[in-house]
Amino acid sequence: MQNINEIEELIKLISKLPGLGPKSAKRIVLKLINNREEIIKPLASTLAQVYKNVTRCNSCGSLKSNLNGCMNCENIKEKFNKICVVEDIADQWSIENSNIFQGYFHILGGTITSVGPRKQDLLINALVERVEKDKIEEVIIATSATVEGQTTAYYIQDCLNNSNVKITKLGQGLPVGGEIESLDDGTLFSAFKNRSKLNSNSD
């Protein structure tokens, strides 16, 4: 294989993407090189625009455009009384695609772990502020059924205990150790339908 620095660097970067290793990255790079005008040029332009204009919202954690604002926070067509709390944006997309939930989303940006994000790095304080500001009636905690996900769920419950809000978590249908992103629509539907109360001030 030719030792071209630009190609080697591109292979290293692509191999960092989920589900891709060095061999897959090499095949992708060859595809790109063989389609310079059709793929590389528009891809480079689009990536530059994404880097420039797309960021995470500091309030809800969802993706927002610097040109159009956050569609999750600034939904003026519909006002909801529920917030679904998830770990990451992939979980939000999975639930949205299933059409199970109609309401706001709040993306934490991870979970509480001994080596992962610290509590202050997650958008939990922003969640408490949104609950009070938007007069939210129910917070649905849709963290994964892992130790980290459940630890995060109970910490959120503690933070919201002084709020007059119903707190529920996903119920039957969510397997132990399961991650939201990997669940099918039927399992998600069951988990939402059978969600259970977490706090004592729930009805």
Summary of the structure (lengths in Angstrom):
residues: 203
radius of gyration: 20.1
end to end distance: 65.9
largest distance: 67.0
contacts: 588
relative contact order: 0.10
helix: 44%
strand: 13%
